[in-house]
Amino acid sequence: MATPPPPLTRREAREHDSHDTRHDHDYDDSQDHDQAPQSTNEQHTTDADAEAAAAKRAKAELIGRTAAIFIMPLIMVGMMITGYLGTMHSPSANDMPVVVAGSDSKAADIKFALDGAEPDALDVDTVEDAHTAREMVYDREASAAVVIEGDKATLYTAGGAGVQQQTTVTGLVMPALQEEGLDVATEDIASLPDNDPSGLGAMFLMTAIVMAGYLPFSVLRSNSPELLKFKRIVPILGAWAAVIAGLVWTVVCPILDIVDAKDTVPVLGIAWLGVFAISCMQLFITRIVGALGVIVGIFFLMVLGMPSSNLSYPVYTMPAFYRFTHEILPMPAIGEALRSVLYFDGAGVTEHLLVLAIGAVVGLLLTKAYDFISHRRNPDPKPLDVNIPSLHGGRRPDSKVWRYISLIVFPLAMVTMMLTFMLGAMGSPTPKDMPVTVVGSSTEQAKDTIADLEKSMGKNMFDFTATSDKEEARAQVEDRDEVAALVLPTQKNAEFGLIANEAGNNSAYQVVNRIFDQVASAQDMELDVDNVAPLPDRDKNGVVVMYIAMGWILAGFMVVIVGANANPWSRPLKRMIPLTAVYAPFMSLVVALIAGPITGAVDGHFA
């Protein structure tokens, strides 16, 4: 079956009808003239050959567009899920830099102790004095610094450099220092602000800026190719970058209050340069690869960029290759520049801005060189066709303005949703009505304790339930009906107990551990944690389920989007349903194979 041509605009339809009328009139007039039978036969043969060739091309195009419905989602989902699961399902420290300062002999002893305790995880070095050690942490040249003064040690970290990095390095260094008999204190020399306690502001800003840089090119080549002319596209990209910079600042500063007003100019500058640099590089990729350039862009920007960014997980927990890409890719440069401004008063921002500026210049120069060579080879190129009829699924609008509007609506909506819904929901996470059971020797004792806890914590953080049945409380935690159960001290057991489920929700597990450990410490007691479902080593942070679900969801909506645009023939339900009925088990198997035998993130049969 031949695929129908893209729907015509109303103007094109009128011109086509007028042409057919003239053709019919000419044909009628021709009947009044005698024609040689041989000429008529030759004309019929030529017409038949042309129709056969056109039918063959249409059939090949239909096959190619139908194959694209499977191939493009397969490539994009395969790249992203393999990249994310392969690098982030079980991160472990590797040569994380730590510096030690103190007297020569004492510093050397601590360096030896740390090297022996974590030989592969830490890269320990000594420095001359405490000031140098702290400066290296603040400049992010070291993940932590240990300053020795007699029998006391101070462990310096920077929360602004990443909560995950701070937690990881503290967990590695602290036990070794305590085994040396040192009295250890900790100090955060660049703590995260109250309006961004998890440090997610820089990460979501970075992701939104990167998306804004490459998303327009996903349909620009097919929707409005006339805009890709160099003299036209460069000012458009500059204006687009300014629009996005203004949008992200409006959302994160006056609306969400994630960014302080004093950082307005730096954030606007980083956002503009980031979008412009990525767009310039994506422009060159589109010149080389065409409409499929977005896949190449996603590979370099997202698949390699996110593990290299040092914002989702410390780059020192990624394979060594990502430390190299951390220095040259635009996504890490944007993230680190934002981190420098938001959490370190601008320290170290210059080198990251330089990476973006070089990327923009190189992208433009390569594009200009490509255009120059192409023009010399073909001075009169054939104009590019608009081969996506309409982004809204109907007849292509007569006016180019509507085409341009449809071109920018999708990226603007994606960036806005990324910042408002995701950053707005996760930017400042605090417990809200988290269900926790309090187990006492009697229900009355548990209720009295709940009243005391609500008086000190407030009534909004936890939704407490009183009980005297420890086994029932444990069963509720195992079934994930309750996040945790706080077991009060008794005459037989003078410690606070906490029954929690790490695999049920790792973030909630960390929250209840931290808060109720503080409750126990206030009573000069220790918290005895009973983890009913520990996370396996292959999924230390409990993210595998999220990435697998993300892969299936991404595959699900991409097949419809690609099908609707690459092959309008597939839009009707009678064709789309059979296609998705085959596509769904196929992509389910693909994601399962990635999660299982390819990355080792899941153990067990894929079914």
C-alpha positions as CSV (number, residue, x, y, z in Angstrom):
1,M,0.0,0.0,0.0
2,A,1.4,3.4,-0.9
3,T,1.5,6.1,1.7
4,P,-0.5,9.2,0.8
5,P,1.5,12.4,0.4
6,P,1.5,14.9,3.2
7,P,-1.8,16.9,3.5
8,L,-1.7,20.1,1.4
9,T,-2.4,23.5,2.7
10,R,-5.6,25.2,1.6
11,R,-3.7,27.4,-0.8
12,E,-1.9,24.4,-2.3
13,A,-5.2,22.5,-2.6
14,R,-6.7,25.4,-4.6
15,E,-3.7,25.6,-6.9
16,H,-3.8,21.8,-7.4
17,D,-7.5,21.9,-8.3
18,S,-6.9,24.8,-10.7
19,H,-4.1,22.9,-12.4
20,D,-6.3,19.8,-12.8
21,T,-9.1,21.9,-14.4
22,R,-6.6,23.4,-16.9
23,H,-5.2,20.0,-17.6
24,D,-8.7,18.5,-18.3
25,H,-9.5,21.5,-20.6
26,D,-6.3,21.0,-22.6
27,Y,-7.0,17.3,-22.9
28,D,-10.5,17.9,-24.3
29,D,-9.1,20.4,-26.8
30,S,-6.6,17.8,-27.9
31,Q,-9.3,15.5,-29.0
32,D,-10.1,17.8,-31.9
33,H,-6.7,17.2,-33.4
34,D,-5.5,14.0,-35.1
35,Q,-2.7,12.3,-33.3
36,A,-0.6,9.5,-34.5
37,P,-1.4,6.2,-32.8
38,Q,2.3,5.7,-32.2
39,S,2.6,9.0,-30.2
40,T,-0.3,8.0,-28.1
41,N,1.2,4.6,-27.3
42,E,4.5,6.1,-26.4
43,Q,2.8,8.6,-24.1
44,H,0.9,5.7,-22.4
45,T,4.1,3.8,-22.0
46,T,5.9,6.8,-20.4
47,D,3.0,7.5,-18.1
48,A,2.9,3.8,-17.0
49,D,6.6,3.8,-16.3
50,A,6.3,7.0,-14.3
51,E,3.4,5.6,-12.3
52,A,5.2,2.4,-11.6
53,A,8.3,4.3,-10.4
54,A,6.2,6.5,-8.2
55,A,4.4,3.5,-6.7
56,K,7.8,1.9,-6.0
57,R,9.1,5.0,-4.3
58,A,5.9,5.4,-2.3
59,K,6.1,1.8,-1.1
60,A,9.7,2.2,-0.1
61,E,8.9,5.4,1.8
62,L,6.0,3.7,3.6
63,I,8.2,0.8,4.7
64,G,10.9,3.3,5.8
65,R,8.5,5.5,7.8
66,T,6.8,2.4,9.4
67,A,10.2,1.0,10.4
68,A,11.0,4.4,11.9
69,I,8.1,3.9,14.3
70,F,10.1,1.1,15.8
71,I,13.7,2.1,15.2
72,M,13.7,5.7,16.6
73,P,12.1,4.9,20.0
74,L,14.4,1.8,20.2
75,I,17.5,3.9,19.7
76,M,16.5,6.7,22.1
77,V,15.1,4.5,24.9
78,G,18.0,2.0,24.5
79,M,20.6,4.8,24.7
80,M,19.1,6.5,27.7
81,I,18.2,3.5,29.8
82,T,21.5,1.7,29.1
83,G,23.5,4.9,29.9
84,Y,21.6,5.6,33.1
85,L,21.3,2.1,34.4
86,G,24.8,1.2,33.4
87,T,26.4,4.0,35.3
88,M,24.0,4.9,38.1
89,H,22.3,1.7,39.4
90,S,25.2,0.9,41.8
91,P,27.7,3.8,42.1
92,S,30.8,3.3,44.2
93,A,33.6,5.7,45.1
94,N,36.7,5.5,43.0
95,D,39.8,7.7,43.7
96,M,37.7,10.4,45.5
97,P,40.2,13.1,46.4
98,V,40.8,13.8,50.1
99,V,43.4,16.0,51.6
100,V,45.0,15.8,55.1
101,A,46.6,18.7,57.0
102,G,48.5,18.6,60.3
103,S,51.9,18.0,61.7
104,D,54.0,16.1,59.2
105,S,54.1,12.8,61.1
106,K,50.4,12.9,62.1
107,A,49.2,13.8,58.6
108,A,51.3,11.0,57.2
109,D,49.9,8.5,59.7
110,I,46.3,9.5,58.8
111,K,47.0,9.4,55.1
112,F,48.4,5.8,55.6
113,A,45.3,4.8,57.6
114,L,42.9,6.2,55.0
115,D,44.8,4.6,52.1
116,G,44.7,1.3,54.0
117,A,41.0,1.5,54.9
118,E,39.8,2.5,51.4
119,P,42.6,1.8,49.0
120,D,40.5,2.2,45.8
121,A,37.8,4.5,47.0
122,L,40.0,7.4,48.2
123,D,42.9,9.3,46.7
124,V,44.5,10.8,49.8
125,D,47.1,13.5,49.7
126,T,48.7,15.8,52.3
127,V,48.8,19.6,52.2
128,E,50.8,22.2,54.2
129,D,48.1,23.8,56.4
130,A,44.5,23.8,57.3
131,H,43.7,26.9,55.3
132,T,44.9,25.2,52.1
133,A,42.9,22.1,52.9
134,R,39.7,24.1,53.4
135,E,40.3,26.1,50.2
136,M,40.7,23.0,48.2
137,V,37.3,21.7,49.4
138,Y,35.7,25.1,48.7
139,D,37.2,25.2,45.2
140,R,36.0,21.5,44.7
141,E,39.5,20.3,44.1
142,A,39.0,17.9,47.0
143,S,35.8,16.1,48.2
144,A,36.8,16.4,51.8
145,A,39.7,17.7,54.0
146,V,40.9,16.3,57.4
147,V,42.7,18.7,59.7
148,I,44.5,17.1,62.6
149,E,45.1,19.0,65.9
150,G,46.5,16.7,68.6
151,D,43.9,14.0,69.3
152,K,41.2,15.9,67.5
153,A,40.3,15.9,63.9
154,T,37.9,18.1,61.9
155,L,36.4,16.7,58.7
156,Y,35.5,19.5,56.2
157,T,33.0,18.9,53.5
158,A,30.9,21.0,51.2
159,G,27.2,20.3,50.9
160,G,27.0,22.6,47.9
161,A,29.3,20.2,46.0
162,G,26.6,17.6,46.3
163,V,24.7,15.9,49.1
164,Q,25.5,12.5,47.7
165,Q,29.2,13.3,47.6
166,Q,29.1,14.6,51.1
167,T,27.4,11.5,52.4
168,T,29.7,9.2,50.5
169,V,33.0,10.7,51.6
170,T,31.9,11.1,55.2
171,G,30.9,7.5,55.3
172,L,34.3,6.5,54.0
173,V,36.5,8.8,56.1
174,M,34.8,8.9,59.4
175,P,35.2,5.2,60.4
176,A,38.9,5.3,59.6
177,L,39.5,8.4,61.7
178,Q,37.5,6.9,64.7
179,E,39.6,3.7,64.5
180,E,42.7,5.9,64.9
181,G,41.2,7.0,68.3
182,L,40.6,10.6,67.1
183,D,37.7,12.8,68.4
184,V,36.1,13.8,65.1
185,A,34.0,16.8,64.4
186,T,32.4,17.7,61.1
187,E,32.0,21.1,59.4
188,D,30.1,22.0,56.2
189,I,32.0,24.9,54.7
190,A,29.5,25.5,51.9
191,S,26.1,24.4,53.1
192,L,23.1,24.4,50.9
193,P,20.6,27.2,51.3
194,D,17.3,26.8,53.1
195,N,15.4,27.4,49.9
196,D,17.3,24.5,48.2
197,P,18.2,22.0,50.9
198,S,18.7,19.1,48.5
199,G,20.8,21.0,45.9
200,L,18.3,20.1,43.2
201,G,18.0,23.7,42.0
202,A,21.2,23.5,39.9
203,M,20.4,20.0,38.5
204,F,16.9,20.8,37.3
205,L,18.0,24.2,35.9
206,M,20.8,22.5,34.1
207,T,18.4,19.9,32.6
208,A,15.9,22.5,31.5
209,I,18.6,24.6,29.8
210,V,19.9,21.6,28.0
211,M,16.5,20.5,26.8
212,A,15.8,24.0,25.5
213,G,19.0,23.9,23.5
214,Y,18.3,20.8,21.5
215,L,14.5,20.3,21.5
216,P,13.7,22.8,18.7
217,F,15.9,20.9,16.4
218,S,13.9,17.7,16.9
219,V,11.4,19.1,14.3
220,L,13.1,22.2,12.9
221,R,14.6,20.4,9.9
222,S,11.2,18.7,9.0
223,N,8.8,21.5,10.0
224,S,10.6,24.8,9.0
225,P,13.8,24.0,7.1
226,E,13.9,27.5,5.7
227,L,14.9,28.8,9.1
228,L,18.2,26.8,9.0
229,K,19.9,29.2,6.7
230,F,23.0,30.4,8.6
231,K,22.2,34.2,8.5
232,R,18.7,33.5,9.7
233,I,19.2,30.8,12.3
234,V,22.0,32.5,14.3
235,P,20.0,35.6,15.5
236,I,17.0,33.3,16.0
237,L,19.1,31.1,18.3
238,G,20.3,34.2,20.2
239,A,16.7,35.4,20.7
240,W,15.5,31.9,21.7
241,A,18.3,31.6,24.3
242,A,17.1,35.0,25.7
243,V,13.5,33.8,25.9
244,I,14.5,30.6,27.7
245,A,16.8,32.5,30.1
246,G,14.0,34.8,31.0
247,L,11.6,31.9,31.4
248,V,13.8,29.8,33.7
249,W,14.6,32.8,35.9
250,T,11.0,33.8,36.2
251,V,10.1,30.3,37.4
252,V,13.0,29.7,39.8
253,C,13.3,33.2,41.3
254,P,10.0,35.1,41.8
255,I,7.7,32.0,41.5
256,L,9.5,29.1,43.3
257,D,12.1,31.2,45.2
258,I,14.8,28.6,44.5
259,V,17.2,31.3,43.3
260,D,18.0,34.5,45.3
261,A,17.4,37.8,43.6
262,K,21.1,38.7,44.0
263,D,22.0,35.8,41.6
264,T,19.7,37.2,38.8
265,V,22.4,38.4,36.4
266,P,24.7,35.3,36.7
267,V,21.8,32.9,36.3
268,L,20.4,34.8,33.3
269,G,23.9,34.8,31.7
270,I,24.6,31.1,32.3
271,A,21.1,30.2,31.0
272,W,21.5,32.3,27.8
273,L,25.0,31.0,27.1
274,G,24.1,27.4,27.9
275,V,21.1,27.4,25.5
276,F,23.0,29.3,22.8
277,A,26.1,27.0,23.0
278,I,24.0,23.8,22.8
279,S,21.9,25.2,20.0
280,C,25.0,26.1,18.0
281,M,26.5,22.6,18.4
282,Q,23.1,21.0,17.6
283,L,22.9,23.2,14.5
284,F,26.1,21.6,13.2
285,I,25.0,18.1,14.0
286,T,21.7,18.8,12.1
287,R,23.7,19.9,9.1
288,I,25.6,16.6,9.1
289,V,22.9,14.1,10.1
290,G,19.7,16.0,9.2
291,A,16.5,15.3,11.1
292,L,18.1,12.4,13.0
293,G,20.6,14.8,14.5
294,V,18.5,15.1,17.6
295,I,19.4,11.4,18.4
296,V,23.1,12.3,18.1
297,G,22.5,15.4,20.3
298,I,20.7,13.4,23.0
299,F,23.5,10.9,23.1
300,F,26.2,13.6,23.8
301,L,24.0,15.9,25.8
302,M,21.9,13.6,28.0
303,V,23.2,10.0,27.8
304,L,26.8,11.0,28.3
305,G,26.1,14.4,29.9
306,M,24.0,13.3,32.9
307,P,26.5,10.8,34.4
308,S,29.3,13.3,33.7
309,S,27.4,16.2,35.2
310,N,28.5,15.6,38.9
311,L,25.1,16.7,40.0
312,S,23.0,13.5,39.9
313,Y,25.8,11.5,41.4
314,P,29.4,12.4,42.2
315,V,31.6,12.0,39.1
316,Y,34.0,10.1,41.3
317,T,31.5,7.3,41.6
318,M,31.2,7.0,37.8
319,P,33.5,5.1,35.5
320,A,36.8,7.0,34.8
321,F,35.7,7.9,31.3
322,Y,33.1,10.3,32.6
323,R,35.8,12.4,34.4
324,F,37.1,13.2,31.0
325,T,33.7,14.1,29.5
326,H,33.0,16.1,32.7
327,E,35.6,18.6,31.5
328,I,34.4,19.0,27.9
329,L,30.6,18.4,27.6
330,P,28.2,21.3,27.9
331,M,25.8,19.7,30.4
332,P,28.5,19.4,33.1
333,A,29.7,22.9,32.3
334,I,26.2,24.4,32.8
335,G,25.6,22.4,36.0
336,E,28.9,23.3,37.5
337,A,28.6,27.0,36.5
338,L,25.1,27.1,38.2
339,R,26.5,25.3,41.3
340,S,29.3,27.9,41.5
341,V,26.9,30.8,41.5
342,L,24.2,29.3,43.7
343,Y,26.2,27.7,46.4
344,F,29.8,29.0,46.2
345,D,29.4,32.8,45.5
346,G,30.7,32.4,42.0
347,A,34.0,30.7,42.8
348,G,35.3,28.6,39.9
349,V,32.6,29.7,37.4
350,T,35.0,31.1,34.8
351,E,36.4,27.8,33.5
352,H,32.9,26.4,33.0
353,L,31.7,29.5,31.1
354,L,34.8,29.2,28.9
355,V,33.8,25.6,27.9
356,L,30.4,26.9,26.8
357,A,31.8,29.8,24.9
358,I,34.3,27.6,23.1
359,G,31.5,25.2,22.2
360,A,29.3,27.9,20.8
361,V,32.2,29.3,18.6
362,V,33.3,25.9,17.4
363,G,29.7,25.0,16.5
364,L,29.2,28.1,14.5
365,L,32.5,27.9,12.7
366,L,32.0,24.2,11.8
367,T,28.5,25.0,10.5
368,K,29.9,27.9,8.4
369,A,32.7,25.8,7.0
370,Y,30.2,23.0,6.1
371,D,27.9,25.5,4.3
372,F,30.9,26.9,2.4
373,I,32.0,23.5,1.2
374,S,28.5,22.5,0.4
375,H,27.9,25.7,-1.7
376,R,31.1,25.1,-3.7
377,R,30.1,21.6,-4.5
378,N,26.5,22.5,-5.3
379,P,25.9,26.2,-5.9
380,D,22.2,25.7,-6.6
381,P,20.9,23.1,-4.1
382,K,17.3,21.9,-4.1
383,P,15.3,23.6,-1.4
384,L,14.5,21.4,1.6
385,D,11.0,20.1,1.8
386,V,8.5,20.4,4.7
387,N,8.0,16.7,5.4
388,I,6.1,17.0,8.7
389,P,2.7,18.3,7.5
390,S,1.6,19.7,10.8
391,L,2.6,19.3,14.4
392,H,-1.0,19.3,15.5
393,G,-2.0,16.4,13.2
394,G,-4.3,18.2,10.8
395,R,-4.0,20.1,7.5
396,R,-0.8,22.2,7.3
397,P,-1.7,25.9,8.0
398,D,-1.4,28.3,5.2
399,S,0.5,30.8,7.3
400,K,4.1,30.1,8.2
401,V,3.5,32.0,11.5
402,W,1.3,29.1,12.8
403,R,4.1,26.6,11.8
404,Y,6.6,28.7,13.7
405,I,4.3,28.9,16.7
406,S,3.8,25.2,16.8
407,L,7.6,24.8,16.5
408,I,8.3,26.6,19.8
409,V,5.3,25.6,21.9
410,F,6.6,22.1,22.6
411,P,10.0,23.1,23.9
412,L,8.6,26.0,25.9
413,A,6.0,23.7,27.5
414,M,8.6,21.0,28.3
415,V,11.0,23.5,30.0
416,T,8.1,25.1,31.9
417,M,6.9,21.7,33.1
418,M,10.4,20.5,34.0
419,L,10.9,23.5,36.3
420,T,7.4,24.1,37.7
421,F,6.2,20.6,38.4
422,M,9.4,18.7,39.0
423,L,11.5,21.4,40.7
424,G,8.5,22.8,42.4
425,A,7.6,19.4,43.9
426,M,11.1,18.2,44.7
427,G,13.2,21.3,45.3
428,S,12.6,21.5,49.0
429,P,11.4,18.1,50.2
430,T,10.1,17.8,53.7
431,P,8.1,15.0,55.3
432,K,4.3,15.6,55.0
433,D,1.9,13.2,56.7
434,M,4.4,10.4,56.5
435,P,2.7,7.3,58.1
436,V,4.7,6.0,61.1
437,T,3.5,3.7,63.9
438,V,4.7,4.2,67.5
439,V,5.0,0.9,69.4
440,G,4.8,1.1,73.2
441,S,4.4,-1.3,76.0
442,S,0.8,-0.1,76.0
443,T,-1.3,2.0,73.6
444,E,-1.5,4.7,76.3
445,Q,2.3,5.0,76.4
446,A,2.5,5.2,72.6
447,K,-0.2,7.9,72.5
448,D,1.6,10.0,75.2
449,T,4.8,9.7,73.1
450,I,3.0,10.8,70.0
451,A,1.7,13.9,71.8
452,D,5.3,14.8,72.8
453,L,6.6,14.2,69.3
454,E,3.9,16.3,67.7
455,K,4.5,19.1,70.2
456,S,8.2,19.2,69.2
457,M,7.9,18.4,65.5
458,G,4.5,19.7,64.6
459,K,1.5,17.7,63.4
460,N,2.2,17.9,59.7
461,M,5.4,15.9,59.3
462,F,4.2,12.5,60.4
463,D,0.9,10.8,60.6
464,F,1.4,8.8,63.8
465,T,-0.5,5.7,64.8
466,A,-0.3,4.2,68.3
467,T,-0.1,0.4,69.0
468,S,1.3,-2.1,71.4
469,D,1.7,-4.9,68.9
470,K,5.2,-4.9,67.5
471,E,4.7,-7.8,65.1
472,E,1.7,-6.1,63.6
473,A,3.7,-2.9,63.2
474,R,6.5,-4.8,61.5
475,A,4.1,-6.5,59.1
476,Q,2.7,-3.1,58.1
477,V,6.2,-1.8,57.4
478,E,7.0,-4.9,55.3
479,D,3.8,-4.4,53.3
480,R,4.6,-0.7,52.9
481,D,1.4,0.4,54.6
482,E,3.6,2.3,57.1
483,V,7.0,3.9,56.3
484,A,8.4,3.0,59.7
485,A,7.6,1.9,63.2
486,L,9.3,3.6,66.2
487,V,9.6,1.1,69.1
488,L,9.8,2.7,72.5
489,P,12.3,1.6,75.1
490,T,11.2,-1.0,77.7
491,Q,12.7,-2.4,80.8
492,K,14.1,-5.3,78.8
493,N,15.5,-3.1,76.0
494,A,16.6,0.4,76.9
495,E,17.2,1.5,73.3
496,F,14.9,3.1,70.8
497,G,14.1,0.8,68.0
498,L,13.2,1.7,64.4
499,I,11.6,-0.8,62.0
500,A,12.0,0.6,58.5
501,N,11.9,-0.6,54.9
502,E,14.8,0.6,52.7
503,A,13.7,-1.1,49.6
504,G,10.2,0.3,50.0
505,N,11.4,3.9,49.7
506,N,15.0,4.7,50.1
507,S,14.4,8.5,50.5
508,A,11.8,7.9,53.2
509,Y,14.1,5.4,54.9
510,Q,16.9,8.0,55.1
511,V,14.4,10.6,56.5
512,V,13.1,8.5,59.3
513,N,16.6,7.3,60.2
514,R,17.9,10.8,60.5
515,I,14.9,12.3,62.4
516,F,14.4,9.5,64.9
517,D,18.2,9.2,65.4
518,Q,18.0,12.8,66.6
519,V,15.1,11.9,68.9
520,A,17.0,9.0,70.4
521,S,20.2,11.2,70.8
522,A,18.1,13.8,72.7
523,Q,17.4,11.0,75.2
524,D,21.0,9.9,75.3
525,M,20.1,6.7,73.7
526,E,21.1,4.9,70.5
527,L,18.7,4.1,67.6
528,D,18.6,0.4,66.9
529,V,17.5,0.1,63.2
530,D,15.7,-3.1,61.9
531,N,15.8,-2.8,58.1
532,V,13.1,-5.3,57.0
533,A,14.1,-5.1,53.3
534,P,17.7,-3.9,52.6
535,L,18.5,-2.7,49.1
536,P,20.8,-5.1,47.1
537,D,24.3,-4.1,46.2
538,R,23.3,-3.9,42.5
539,D,20.8,-1.1,43.4
540,K,22.4,0.7,46.3
541,N,20.2,3.8,45.9
542,G,17.0,2.2,44.9
543,V,16.8,3.9,41.5
544,V,16.5,0.8,39.2
545,V,12.7,0.6,39.4
546,M,12.5,4.3,38.5
547,Y,14.7,4.0,35.4
548,I,13.0,0.9,34.2
549,A,9.6,2.5,34.6
550,M,11.0,5.6,32.8
551,G,12.1,3.5,29.9
552,W,8.7,1.9,29.5
553,I,6.9,5.2,29.8
554,L,9.3,6.9,27.3
555,A,8.8,4.0,24.9
556,G,5.1,4.2,25.2
557,F,4.6,7.9,24.3
558,M,7.4,8.0,21.8
559,V,5.8,5.4,19.5
560,V,2.7,7.5,19.1
561,I,4.7,10.8,18.6
562,V,7.0,9.2,16.0
563,G,4.2,7.4,14.3
564,A,2.0,10.5,14.0
565,N,4.8,12.6,12.5
566,A,7.0,10.2,10.6
567,N,4.1,8.2,9.2
568,P,0.7,9.9,9.3
569,W,-0.7,6.7,7.7
570,S,-0.4,5.1,11.1
571,R,-2.6,7.7,12.9
572,P,-6.0,6.0,12.6
573,L,-6.8,3.6,15.5
574,K,-7.3,0.6,13.1
575,R,-3.6,0.9,12.2
576,M,-2.1,2.3,15.4
577,I,-3.5,-0.4,17.7
578,P,-1.9,-3.3,15.8
579,L,1.4,-1.5,15.6
580,T,1.5,-0.8,19.3
581,A,0.3,-4.4,20.1
582,V,3.5,-5.6,18.4
583,Y,5.6,-2.7,19.7
584,A,4.7,-3.0,23.4
585,P,6.1,-6.5,24.1
586,F,9.1,-5.8,21.9
587,M,10.1,-2.7,23.9
588,S,9.3,-4.4,27.2
589,L,11.7,-7.1,26.3
590,V,14.3,-4.6,25.2
591,V,14.2,-2.7,28.5
592,A,14.2,-6.0,30.5
593,L,17.3,-7.1,28.6
594,I,19.0,-3.8,29.3
595,A,18.1,-4.0,33.0
596,G,19.1,-7.7,33.4
597,P,21.9,-9.3,31.4
598,I,23.3,-6.1,29.9
599,T,23.7,-3.8,32.9
600,G,23.1,-6.3,35.8
601,A,20.8,-3.9,37.5
602,V,18.0,-6.6,37.9
603,D,18.4,-10.2,39.0
604,G,15.9,-12.8,38.0
605,H,13.9,-13.8,35.0
606,F,12.8,-10.8,32.8
607,A,9.1,-12.0,32.9
